[in-house]
Amino acid sequence: MQPKPRVFVTRRIPDAGLEMLRTACDVCVWEETTPPPASVLLSNVADADGLLCLHPDTIDATVFDAARRLKVVSAYAVGYDNIDIESATPRMF
């Protein structure tokens, strides 16, 4: 059996959403109400397959460089201006 993909969630979201993720993924959640410090974000994306971020998390080239396995970045927000799409594009394909 193949291991579940690992997803890092940068803050607690409603339980219903976390439970949906947990059915298919190994989920790690930053439980604080404030954004994770850069060191925490970078260490958690290093082996993550997916990232579920919230605004105002800054997801930029530094984050993408640290993420060796990242395949999916999702925003629990309206819009995605906190995600550097220009840095993400060449790394995702």
C-alpha positions as CSV (number, residue, x, y, z in Angstrom):
1,M,0.0,0.0,0.0
2,Q,1.3,3.4,-1.0
3,P,1.6,6.0,1.8
4,K,-0.8,8.9,1.9
5,P,0.3,12.2,0.5
6,R,1.5,14.6,3.2
7,V,-0.3,18.0,3.4
8,F,0.7,21.0,5.5
9,V,-2.1,23.3,6.6
10,T,-0.8,26.7,7.8
11,R,-3.7,27.3,10.2
12,R,-6.7,25.5,11.6
13,I,-9.6,25.4,9.2
14,P,-13.1,24.1,10.0
15,D,-13.2,20.5,11.1
16,A,-15.3,19.4,8.1
17,G,-12.5,20.5,5.8
18,L,-9.8,18.9,7.8
19,E,-11.7,15.6,8.0
20,M,-12.1,15.6,4.2
21,L,-8.3,16.1,3.9
22,R,-7.5,13.4,6.5
23,T,-9.5,10.7,4.6
24,A,-7.0,10.9,1.8
25,C,-3.9,12.6,3.2
26,D,-1.5,12.7,6.2
27,V,-2.3,16.1,7.5
28,C,-0.1,18.4,9.6
29,V,-1.8,21.6,10.9
30,W,-0.2,24.6,12.4
31,E,-2.6,25.0,15.4
32,E,-1.8,28.7,16.2
33,T,-4.1,31.5,15.1
34,T,-1.1,33.5,13.7
35,P,0.8,32.5,10.6
36,P,3.6,30.0,11.1
37,P,7.1,31.5,11.4
38,A,9.1,31.2,8.2
39,S,11.3,28.4,9.7
40,V,8.2,26.3,10.5
41,L,6.7,26.8,7.1
42,L,9.9,25.9,5.3
43,S,10.6,22.8,7.4
44,N,7.0,21.6,6.9
45,V,6.9,22.1,3.2
46,A,10.3,20.3,2.8
47,D,8.6,16.9,2.7
48,A,5.0,17.9,1.9
49,D,3.1,16.9,-1.2
50,G,0.5,19.6,-0.7
51,L,0.2,23.0,1.0
52,L,-3.1,24.5,2.1
53,C,-2.3,28.1,3.0
54,L,-4.3,31.1,4.3
55,H,-3.9,34.8,3.7
56,P,-1.5,36.4,4.7
57,D,1.0,33.5,4.3
58,T,3.6,34.5,1.8
59,I,4.2,31.6,-0.6
60,D,7.2,32.6,-2.7
61,A,10.3,31.3,-4.3
62,T,11.9,30.6,-0.9
63,V,9.0,28.3,0.0
64,F,9.1,26.6,-3.4
65,D,12.8,26.1,-3.2
66,A,12.4,24.4,0.2
67,A,9.6,22.1,-1.1
68,R,11.2,19.1,-2.7
69,R,8.0,17.1,-3.3
70,L,5.3,19.8,-3.5
71,K,2.7,19.1,-6.1
72,V,-0.3,21.2,-5.0
73,V,-0.7,24.7,-3.4
74,S,-4.2,25.6,-2.4
75,A,-5.5,28.8,-0.8
76,Y,-8.2,28.8,1.8
77,A,-9.2,32.3,0.9
78,V,-10.7,34.4,-1.8
79,G,-8.0,35.1,-4.4
80,Y,-4.3,34.0,-4.4
81,D,-2.3,37.2,-4.3
82,N,-0.2,35.8,-1.5
83,I,1.1,33.0,-3.8
84,D,3.9,33.9,-6.2
85,I,2.4,32.3,-9.3
86,E,5.5,33.3,-11.4
87,S,7.7,31.4,-9.0
88,A,5.3,28.5,-8.8
89,T,4.7,27.8,-12.5
90,P,8.1,26.4,-13.5
91,R,8.3,24.2,-10.4
92,M,4.9,22.6,-10.8
93,F,5.3,21.3,-14.4
